[in-house]
Amino acid sequence: MLSLIILVKAADATSTQVQKLEYVSIHWDGRDNTHIILPNGVVKCLGPQLTVISKPSRTDERAFYMNIAINSLAKEGYEFVGIRDNDVIMKRIATP
């Protein structure tokens, strides 16, 4: 009986909860055509929002506007995963 109790406690200690993650990608295609692809497949064009923000002179356009997009998603709980060519990938824990 004692060994059964020890096995049950050991099983409880090793059980883990799996976190579900969701990912977004930001695709750079110029200030007017940059867009975000959301986890549900919806595509949001950032052009209208980015065109009203003035880029400081002597600042790289891609770096400046992608930084704004990354920080806006970070405010929604996303964190940086990686970058490849013209795409930034971000993730967050999915809400149930």
Helices and strands as residue ranges (DSSP letters): H 2-14, E 21-27, E 35-37, E 43-45, H 47-50, H 61-74, E 79-84, E 87-93
